[in-house]
Amino acid sequence: MITLKHFFKKKVTIQYPEQQRPFSPVFRGVQILNRDEEGRERCTACGLCALACPAEAITMEAAERMPGEETLYKEEKYAAKYEINMLRCIFCGFCEEACPKDAIYLSETIAPPAYNRKNFIYNKKDLLIPDPVTQPDEYAQAKGLRELSKKKKN
């Protein structure tokens, strides 16, 4: 009788690329390195995100800003190398909470599939959000629906 009852229920399978399930409002996806309104990187390579990460998935190297690079980096110090090993990341959000500059946040994007282990190590180029000055459409898309809902509440 139990088998016959389930035979007439609606199927829970979805056709993934064409259809997507709605996510919870607290869903945490891929990390993104944020920029300010002028397009400068917010990360100052303080290392608090790496210290807060329980899985030790974040590595970074700091560098000093050179004269003439004021349009690229917000502070005197910046992250010359920033990597996240997504195979180790547990998407806990501690890195986002530890950052004093709001330089990193977890987006609403699912990590794309890969067939190679080295493709799961995201570097700074992969994590950096598009420039809001030169690429406003890509910037708005990367910010996601969560940022839009925050602005509506304020």
N, C-alpha and C positions, 0 to 999 in steps of 0.2 A: 504493500500500500504506500509506503514512503516513496518508493521509486516512481510510482504513477503520479503522485502528488507533485513531484518536482518536474515531471515531464511537461506540464502545462504552465510552468512559471516563465516569466520573462527572462531572457538570456542576459547575463551580466557581462558577456564578452563585448568589447568595443573594437572597432577597426582603428588601431592606434594612429597612424599618421594623419588620417583624415578626421578622426574624432579624438577629442581629448577630454579626460575627466576634469571636473572643476577641482581646484586645490583648496585646501583649508586656508583661512586667512593668516595662519601662523606658519605656513609652509616655508622651509628654508632650503634654498637651492644653491647654485654655484655662487662663489664669492666674486665680488666686483670691487676693484680699486676705484675710488671716487675721485672726481675733480671738483674744483670750485666753479663759480659762475663764470669766471674769466678763462676757464679751460686749463688752469694750472693744477698739477698733482697735489693732493692733500697729504699724502704719506710723508712723514718726516723720518722714517726708519728708526723709530724709538724702540721697536722690538717688543712692545707690550703684547701684541697679537700673538707673536711666536711664543712668548712666555706663558700666555693664557691657554694656548692650545694643548689639550690633554693628550692628543695623539702625536704631537710634535711633527705636524705636517707642514708647517710654514718655516721657510728659510729666507733670510734676507742679508744684503750687504749694504752698508751706508756709504754715501759719498757726499762731498761738499759741493755746493752750487758754485759755479764759476761766474765771473762777471759777464753779463750779457744773457744769462739764462733765467732772468727774473720772470720772463713770460712762461717758462716751462714749469718751474717749481715754486711753490708758495713759501716755503721756509728755506733757511740756509742749508739744512741737511735734507737729503732725499734718498730714496731707496734705489740704488743703482741696479741691484738684482733683487727680485722678489719672486719666490716660487712657492706654489702650494702643491703638495702631492695628494691628489684626489683619491688615491687608493688608501691613504691613511686617514683622510678627513672623515669625521663622523657627523659633520653638519650640526654641531652643538650650538654655534653662535657665540661662543666665548670670545672669539677674535673680534667680533663686531662690538661686543659689550666693553672690551678692554681698550679699544682705540679711543684716545682722547680727541682726535681730530675728525672723527667720522669718515675716515679714509677707506674703510672696508665695510662692506655690508653683504648680507646674503640675499641674493635676488630671488625672483620667482621662476628662474630658468632651471630646467633639469640638465644635469651634466650630459653632454652628448656621448653616444656610445663610441668606443674605440676598440681596435683589435690588438693594439700594441701597448705594452706597459708604459713606455716612454711618452705616449700621447696623453697619459693621465697626469703628467707633471706640467702644470700650467705656469708659464712664466709671466712676467710683468706685462708683456705685449698682449697676451691672451686675456689677462684679468682687467686691464685698464679700460674704463668706460670711454665711449667716444667723446670727442671734444664738443661741448655744448655750443661753442661759437661757430666752428666750421661744419659740424655735423649735427644740427639740432634734432632732426627726425630720428636718427639712430640713438642719440642721447635720450630722447623721450621714451623710445621703445626699451632701451636698456634699464631705465629707471623703473619701469613696470607699473602695474596697477596699484601696488601698495603705496607708492609715493603720491599718486593721484588722489587716493582715498585720504591720505594724511593731510593734503592741502585742502580738501573739501571740508574736513572736520575743523580745521583752524579758521 
